[in-house]
Amino acid sequence: LAAEQAARAAVLLVDDEPHRLAALAEALARPDLHLVRASSAAEALRCVAERDFAAIVLDVEMPVTSGPETAQLIRATTGAEHVPI
């Protein structure tokens, strides 16, 4: 399973609302994508620190750390400066 996931492009989905996160994952589901879900900015930053992503789909309005603030933090993460958000 890990080799299969590594062969697919990873896309990080970030939304604090579980129903929107599920709907987004369903809308983007494709065999060539490995969708990783995060429900907070902190979780998204952990994900970015652990692996590379081809793209990040990020909710704008989130509690604690907003989407734009999260995007700035992701951009500051080594290796994630050029990931499309």
N, CA, C and O atoms as a GROMACS GRO file, in nm:
protein
  340
    1LEU      N    1   0.083  -0.120   0.000
    1LEU     CA    2   0.000   0.000   0.000
    1LEU      C    3   0.087   0.126   0.000
    1LEU      O    4   0.054   0.221  -0.071
    2ALA      N    5   0.195   0.129   0.076
    2ALA     CA    6   0.281   0.247   0.082
    2ALA      C    7   0.345   0.275  -0.054
    2ALA      O    8   0.356   0.391  -0.093
    3ALA      N    9   0.387   0.171  -0.126
    3ALA     CA   10   0.447   0.189  -0.258
    3ALA      C   11   0.344   0.242  -0.356
    3ALA      O   12   0.376   0.326  -0.440
    4GLU      N   13   0.219   0.195  -0.345
    4GLU     CA   14   0.112   0.243  -0.432
    4GLU      C   15   0.085   0.390  -0.406
    4GLU      O   16   0.068   0.467  -0.500
    5GLN      N   17   0.082   0.431  -0.279
    5GLN     CA   18   0.058   0.571  -0.245
    5GLN      C   19   0.173   0.658  -0.292
    5GLN      O   20   0.150   0.771  -0.338
    6ALA      N   21   0.296   0.609  -0.284
    6ALA     CA   22   0.412   0.686  -0.325
    6ALA      C   23   0.411   0.710  -0.476
    6ALA      O   24   0.463   0.811  -0.522
    7ALA      N   25   0.353   0.618  -0.554
    7ALA     CA   26   0.349   0.631  -0.699
    7ALA      C   27   0.244   0.732  -0.745
    7ALA      O   28   0.251   0.779  -0.858
    8ARG      N   29   0.150   0.766  -0.660
    8ARG     CA   30   0.045   0.861  -0.694
    8ARG      C   31   0.080   1.001  -0.643
    8ARG      O   32   0.149   1.015  -0.542
    9ALA      N   33   0.033   1.102  -0.714
    9ALA     CA   34   0.054   1.240  -0.669
    9ALA      C   35  -0.027   1.263  -0.542
    9ALA      O   36  -0.145   1.229  -0.535
   10ALA      N   37   0.038   1.320  -0.441
   10ALA     CA   38  -0.029   1.347  -0.314
   10ALA      C   39  -0.085   1.489  -0.314
   10ALA      O   40  -0.017   1.584  -0.351
   11VAL      N   41  -0.211   1.500  -0.273
   11VAL     CA   42  -0.277   1.630  -0.262
   11VAL      C   43  -0.328   1.642  -0.119
   11VAL      O   44  -0.399   1.554  -0.069
   12LEU      N   45  -0.293   1.752  -0.054
   12LEU     CA   46  -0.337   1.777   0.083
   12LEU      C   47  -0.465   1.858   0.081
   12LEU      O   48  -0.472   1.964   0.019
   13LEU      N   49  -0.568   1.808   0.148
   13LEU     CA   50  -0.696   1.876   0.161
   13LEU      C   51  -0.709   1.926   0.305
   13LEU      O   52  -0.697   1.847   0.398
   14VAL      N   53  -0.733   2.054   0.323
   14VAL     CA   54  -0.738   2.112   0.457
   14VAL      C   55  -0.870   2.186   0.475
   14VAL      O   56  -0.899   2.282   0.404
   15ASP      N   57  -0.950   2.141   0.571
   15ASP     CA   58  -1.076   2.208   0.604
   15ASP      C   59  -1.115   2.167   0.746
   15ASP      O   60  -1.103   2.051   0.783
   16ASP      N   61  -1.163   2.263   0.824
   16ASP     CA   62  -1.201   2.234   0.963
   16ASP      C   63  -1.340   2.173   0.974
   16ASP      O   64  -1.378   2.124   1.080
   17GLU      N   65  -1.418   2.175   0.866
   17GLU     CA   66  -1.553   2.119   0.866
   17GLU      C   67  -1.549   1.978   0.807
   17GLU      O   68  -1.523   1.963   0.688
   18PRO      N   69  -1.574   1.875   0.888
   18PRO     CA   70  -1.564   1.737   0.838
   18PRO      C   71  -1.649   1.708   0.715
   18PRO      O   72  -1.604   1.636   0.626
   19HIS      N   73  -1.770   1.763   0.707
   19HIS     CA   74  -1.856   1.736   0.590
   19HIS      C   75  -1.799   1.799   0.464
   19HIS      O   76  -1.812   1.741   0.356
   20ARG      N   77  -1.737   1.917   0.475
   20ARG     CA   78  -1.676   1.980   0.357
   20ARG      C   79  -1.550   1.906   0.316
   20ARG      O   80  -1.522   1.891   0.197
   21LEU      N   81  -1.475   1.859   0.413
   21LEU     CA   82  -1.354   1.782   0.384
   21LEU      C   83  -1.390   1.652   0.311
   21LEU      O   84  -1.323   1.614   0.215
   22ALA      N   85  -1.495   1.586   0.357
   22ALA     CA   86  -1.540   1.462   0.292
   22ALA      C   87  -1.591   1.490   0.150
   22ALA      O   88  -1.560   1.415   0.058
   23ALA      N   89  -1.667   1.598   0.133
   23ALA     CA   90  -1.719   1.634   0.001
   23ALA      C   91  -1.606   1.669  -0.096
   23ALA      O   92  -1.610   1.632  -0.213
   24LEU      N   93  -1.507   1.740  -0.047
   24LEU     CA   94  -1.392   1.775  -0.128
   24LEU      C   95  -1.316   1.650  -0.171
   24LEU      O   96  -1.276   1.637  -0.287
   25ALA      N   97  -1.295   1.560  -0.077
   25ALA     CA   98  -1.224   1.435  -0.108
   25ALA      C   99  -1.302   1.354  -0.211
   25ALA      O  100  -1.243   1.295  -0.301
   26GLU      N  101  -1.432   1.351  -0.198
   26GLU     CA  102  -1.515   1.277  -0.293
   26GLU      C  103  -1.508   1.341  -0.432
   26GLU      O  104  -1.500   1.270  -0.532
   27ALA      N  105  -1.512   1.473  -0.436
   27ALA     CA  106  -1.508   1.544  -0.565
   27ALA      C  107  -1.374   1.527  -0.636
   27ALA      O  108  -1.369   1.525  -0.759
   28LEU      N  109  -1.268   1.515  -0.561
   28LEU     CA  110  -1.134   1.506  -0.620
   28LEU      C  111  -1.081   1.363  -0.633
   28LEU      O  112  -0.972   1.343  -0.686
   29ALA      N  113  -1.156   1.266  -0.587
   29ALA     CA  114  -1.109   1.127  -0.588
   29ALA      C  115  -1.079   1.080  -0.731
   29ALA      O  116  -1.164   1.085  -0.819
   30ARG      N  117  -0.956   1.035  -0.750
   30ARG     CA  118  -0.911   0.978  -0.877
   30ARG      C  119  -0.806   0.873  -0.845
   30ARG      O  120  -0.736   0.883  -0.744
   31PRO      N  121  -0.794   0.771  -0.931
   31PRO     CA  122  -0.697   0.664  -0.904
   31PRO      C  123  -0.552   0.712  -0.901
   31PRO      O  124  -0.468   0.651  -0.835
   32ASP      N  125  -0.522   0.822  -0.971
   32ASP     CA  126  -0.383   0.869  -0.976
   32ASP      C  127  -0.350   0.970  -0.867
   32ASP      O  128  -0.240   1.026  -0.865
   33LEU      N  129  -0.443   0.995  -0.775
   33LEU     CA  130  -0.418   1.088  -0.665
   33LEU      C  131  -0.426   1.017  -0.530
   33LEU      O  132  -0.511   0.931  -0.508
   34HIS      N  133  -0.337   1.056  -0.442
   34HIS     CA  134  -0.344   1.012  -0.302
   34HIS      C  135  -0.387   1.135  -0.222
   34HIS      O  136  -0.308   1.228  -0.204
   35LEU      N  137  -0.511   1.136  -0.175
   35LEU     CA  138  -0.565   1.249  -0.102
   35LEU      C  139  -0.538   1.233   0.047
   35LEU      O  140  -0.574   1.132   0.107
   36VAL      N  141  -0.476   1.334   0.104
   36VAL     CA  142  -0.446   1.335   0.248
   36VAL      C  143  -0.532   1.445   0.309
   36VAL      O  144  -0.533   1.558   0.260
   37ARG      N  145  -0.603   1.413   0.415
   37ARG     CA  146  -0.693   1.509   0.480
   37ARG      C  147  -0.631   1.564   0.608
   37ARG      O  148  -0.566   1.493   0.685
   38ALA      N  149  -0.653   1.693   0.630
   38ALA     CA  150  -0.613   1.760   0.754
   38ALA      C  151  -0.728   1.849   0.797
   38ALA      O  152  -0.789   1.917   0.714
   39SER      N  153  -0.759   1.849   0.926
   39SER     CA  154  -0.873   1.926   0.975
   39SER      C  155  -0.834   2.055   1.048
   39SER      O  156  -0.919   2.123   1.104
   40SER      N  157  -0.705   2.088   1.046
   40SER     CA  158  -0.660   2.212   1.111
   40SER      C  159  -0.528   2.256   1.048
   40SER      O  160  -0.462   2.180   0.976
   41ALA      N  161  -0.491   2.380   1.076
   41ALA     CA  162  -0.364   2.431   1.028
   41ALA      C  163  -0.248   2.352   1.086
   41ALA      O  164  -0.152   2.319   1.016
   42ALA      N  165  -0.256   2.321   1.214
   42ALA     CA  166  -0.148   2.246   1.280
   42ALA      C  167  -0.132   2.109   1.216
   42ALA      O  168  -0.019   2.064   1.193
   43GLU      N  169  -0.242   2.042   1.188
   43GLU     CA  170  -0.236   1.911   1.123
   43GLU      C  171  -0.180   1.924   0.982
   43GLU      O  172  -0.102   1.839   0.938
   44ALA      N  173  -0.218   2.027   0.910
   44ALA     CA  174  -0.167   2.050   0.775
   44ALA      C  175  -0.016   2.071   0.778
   44ALA      O  176   0.056   2.017   0.693
   45LEU      N  177   0.032   2.148   0.874
   45LEU     CA  178   0.177   2.173   0.884
   45LEU      C  179   0.253   2.044   0.916
   45LEU      O  180   0.363   2.023   0.866
   46ARG      N  181   0.195   1.959   1.000
   46ARG     CA  182   0.257   1.829   1.028
   46ARG      C  183   0.266   1.745   0.901
   46ARG      O  184   0.368   1.681   0.874
   47CYS      N  185   0.159   1.746   0.823
   47CYS     CA  186   0.157   1.669   0.698
   47CYS      C  187   0.264   1.719   0.601
   47CYS      O  188   0.335   1.639   0.539
   48VAL      N  189   0.275   1.852   0.587
   48VAL     CA  190   0.374   1.911   0.496
   48VAL      C  191   0.516   1.879   0.543
   48VAL      O  192   0.606   1.862   0.461
   49ALA      N  193   0.536   1.871   0.674
   49ALA     CA  194   0.668   1.838   0.727
   49ALA      C  195   0.705   1.693   0.701
   49ALA      O  196   0.823   1.659   0.692
   50GLU      N  197   0.604   1.606   0.688
   50GLU     CA  198   0.628   1.462   0.674
   50GLU      C  199   0.643   1.416   0.530
   50GLU      O  200   0.706   1.313   0.506
   51ARG      N  201   0.586   1.488   0.434
   51ARG     CA  202   0.590   1.440   0.295
   51ARG      C  203   0.575   1.556   0.199
   51ARG      O  204   0.539   1.667   0.238
   52ASP      N  205   0.602   1.528   0.071
   52ASP     CA  206   0.586   1.627  -0.036
   52ASP      C  207   0.445   1.616  -0.094
   52ASP      O  208   0.388   1.508  -0.103
   53PHE      N  209   0.392   1.729  -0.135
   53PHE     CA  210   0.260   1.733  -0.196
   53PHE      C  211   0.268   1.800  -0.333
   53PHE      O  212   0.346   1.894  -0.353
   54ALA      N  213   0.188   1.751  -0.426
   54ALA     CA  214   0.180   1.811  -0.559
   54ALA      C  215   0.097   1.938  -0.555
   54ALA      O  216   0.120   2.030  -0.633
   55ALA      N  217  -0.001   1.942  -0.464
   55ALA     CA  218  -0.088   2.059  -0.448
   55ALA      C  219  -0.155   2.054  -0.311
   55ALA      O  220  -0.162   1.949  -0.247
   56ILE      N  221  -0.203   2.171  -0.269
   56ILE     CA  222  -0.274   2.180  -0.141
   56ILE      C  223  -0.402   2.258  -0.166
   56ILE      O  224  -0.400   2.368  -0.222
   57VAL      N  225  -0.514   2.201  -0.122
   57VAL     CA  226  -0.645   2.268  -0.130
   57VAL      C  227  -0.677   2.310   0.013
   57VAL      O  228  -0.691   2.227   0.102
   58LEU      N  229  -0.688   2.441   0.034
   58LEU     CA  230  -0.691   2.496   0.168
   58LEU      C  231  -0.815   2.583   0.191
   58LEU      O  232  -0.842   2.676   0.114
   59ASP      N  233  -0.889   2.553   0.297
   59ASP     CA  234  -1.002   2.635   0.339
   59ASP      C  235  -0.951   2.772   0.381
   59ASP      O  236  -0.847   2.782   0.446
   60VAL      N  237  -1.023   2.877   0.346
   60VAL     CA  238  -0.981   3.012   0.380
   60VAL      C  239  -1.017   3.047   0.524
   60VAL      O  240  -0.936   3.105   0.596
   61GLU      N  241  -1.139   3.011   0.566
   61GLU     CA  242  -1.186   3.048   0.699
   61GLU      C  243  -1.178   2.928   0.793
   61GLU      O  244  -1.261   2.837   0.788
   62MET      N  245  -1.077   2.929   0.878
   62MET     CA  246  -1.059   2.824   0.979
   62MET      C  247  -1.034   2.891   1.113
   62MET      O  248  -0.977   3.001   1.119
   63PRO      N  249  -1.076   2.826   1.222
   63PRO     CA  250  -1.049   2.883   1.354
   63PRO      C  251  -0.900   2.872   1.389
   63PRO      O  252  -0.827   2.792   1.330
   64VAL      N  253  -0.858   2.948   1.482
   64VAL     CA  254  -0.722   2.953   1.535
   64VAL      C  255  -0.625   3.012   1.432
   64VAL      O  256  -0.574   3.122   1.452
   65THR      N  257  -0.600   2.940   1.323
   65THR     CA  258  -0.510   2.989   1.218
   65THR      C  259  -0.589   2.989   1.087
   65THR      O  260  -0.635   2.883   1.043
   66SER      N  261  -0.604   3.105   1.024
   66SER     CA  262  -0.683   3.114   0.901
   66SER      C  263  -0.611   3.047   0.784
   66SER      O  264  -0.493   3.013   0.794
   67GLY      N  265  -0.682   3.029   0.676
   67GLY     CA  266  -0.623   2.971   0.556
   67GLY      C  267  -0.505   3.052   0.504
   67GLY      O  268  -0.400   2.995   0.477
   68PRO      N  269  -0.520   3.185   0.489
   68PRO     CA  270  -0.406   3.265   0.443
   68PRO      C  271  -0.284   3.257   0.537
   68PRO      O  272  -0.170   3.252   0.491
   69GLU      N  273  -0.309   3.255   0.667
   69GLU     CA  274  -0.198   3.240   0.763
   69GLU      C  275  -0.134   3.102   0.748
   69GLU      O  276  -0.012   3.089   0.753
   70THR      N  277  -0.217   3.000   0.729
   70THR     CA  278  -0.166   2.864   0.709
   70THR      C  279  -0.082   2.858   0.582
   70THR      O  280   0.024   2.796   0.581
   71ALA      N  281  -0.129   2.923   0.476
   71ALA     CA  282  -0.053   2.925   0.350
   71ALA      C  283   0.084   2.989   0.370
   71ALA      O  284   0.183   2.941   0.315
   72GLN      N  285   0.090   3.097   0.447
   72GLN     CA  286   0.218   3.162   0.475
   72GLN      C  287   0.311   3.068   0.551
   72GLN      O  288   0.430   3.060   0.521
   73LEU      N  289   0.256   2.997   0.649
   73LEU     CA  290   0.338   2.902   0.726
   73LEU      C  291   0.386   2.788   0.637
   73LEU      O  292   0.500   2.743   0.651
   74ILE      N  293   0.301   2.741   0.548
   74ILE     CA  294   0.341   2.634   0.456
   74ILE      C  295   0.452   2.684   0.363
   74ILE      O  296   0.550   2.613   0.339
   75ARG      N  297   0.437   2.803   0.313
   75ARG     CA  298   0.540   2.862   0.225
   75ARG      C  299   0.674   2.873   0.296
   75ARG      O  300   0.780   2.862   0.232
   76ALA      N  301   0.671   2.894   0.426
   76ALA     CA  302   0.794   2.907   0.504
   76ALA      C  303   0.857   2.772   0.534
   76ALA      O  304   0.971   2.766   0.580
   77THR      N  305   0.784   2.663   0.508
   77THR     CA  306   0.835   2.529   0.535
   77THR      C  307   0.932   2.488   0.426
   77THR      O  308   0.899   2.497   0.307
   78THR      N  309   1.049   2.444   0.465
   78THR     CA  310   1.150   2.402   0.368
   78THR      C  311   1.094   2.295   0.277
   78THR      O  312   1.040   2.194   0.322
   79GLY      N  313   1.109   2.318   0.148
   79GLY     CA  314   1.064   2.221   0.049
   79GLY      C  315   0.921   2.242   0.002
   79GLY      O  316   0.878   2.176  -0.092
   80ALA      N  317   0.847   2.330   0.064
   80ALA     CA  318   0.707   2.352   0.026
   80ALA      C  319   0.684   2.492  -0.033
   80ALA      O  320   0.569   2.533  -0.050
   81GLU      N  321   0.790   2.562  -0.062
   81GLU     CA  322   0.776   2.700  -0.109
   81GLU      C  323   0.700   2.713  -0.240
   81GLU      O  324   0.633   2.813  -0.264
   82HIS      N  325   0.712   2.612  -0.326
   82HIS     CA  326   0.655   2.623  -0.461
   82HIS      C  327   0.535   2.532  -0.483
   82HIS      O  328   0.489   2.516  -0.596
   83VAL      N  329   0.482   2.474  -0.377
   83VAL     CA  330   0.364   2.387  -0.388
   83VAL      C  331   0.243   2.475  -0.417
   83VAL      O  332   0.217   2.569  -0.342
   84PRO      N  333   0.168   2.447  -0.524
   84PRO     CA  334   0.048   2.527  -0.551
   84PRO      C  335  -0.055   2.510  -0.440
   84PRO      O  336  -0.084   2.399  -0.396
   85ILE      N  337  -0.109   2.624  -0.394
   85ILE     CA  338  -0.212   2.622  -0.291
   85ILE      C  339  -0.336   2.686  -0.349
   85ILE      O  340  -0.438   2.697  -0.281
   0.00000   0.00000   0.00000
